[in-house]
Amino acid sequence: MKTKLLFLLPLSLFCLPLSGLCANQPVVRAGYAPQPTDNTTLFTGDISDATGQVLGSIDNSGNIIDAATGNSIGKVNQNGKVFDAEGHPLGTVPAGQKNSAFALAQKAQKDGAPPTNFSENSAGDFAGQVRKDDGTVVGNIDPTGAITDTALGQYIGRVQANGQVFADDDTGIGSVDLGDQMAAYQMAKRGPVQP
């Protein structure tokens, strides 16, 4: 009976330098980096009006700053929830919609926080981005019904789930068909009918 001799050589001698399969070779993995849990950087930056004048900014911590006073007028968190300076919830905006977040905080600064019975989902089917037929986003309706104009970066009114539309001064201006975002946006943009 023959005996076989088996010589064990270090595994590294069999590995090619570029293979990356051996234990002593570094493994390079492609491009996924988990997002931080408090990522408010989607909202970070200056808020400008249509003329380019800076109205305010949002810092990396989500603080919403009014440029005129230099004071914090609210905060936005990583989920898009907007709060006034006292921590009252004002509504929710889509990720990256910093102008809408600023508009909600600015409106609350002028008018005070919404009443406590102001529901996070009072807009019903109206909530979402308002788009033209070509897909261009012209405005946003947040779940609380606040309507903001994207070009102006300003609050222009609100809509209730039943289709009632109100101007930015809370004057009732009419009603629209359920879920017709564009009609609600256009009605709020026109504002109250002048006598």
ZIKAMO-V981470 format. One record per helix or strand of 2 or more residues. SS is the DSSP state (A for helix, B for strand). FROM is the first residue (numbers start at 0). TO is the last residue. If there is no record, write none. Layout:
ss->(SS,SS)
from->(FROM,FROM)
to->(TO,TO)
This chain:
ss->(A,A,B,B,B,B,B,B,A,A,B,B,B,B,B,B,A)
from->(10,40,44,53,62,71,80,88,97,123,127,136,145,153,163,171,180)
to->(13,42,47,57,65,75,83,91,110,125,130,140,148,158,166,174,189)
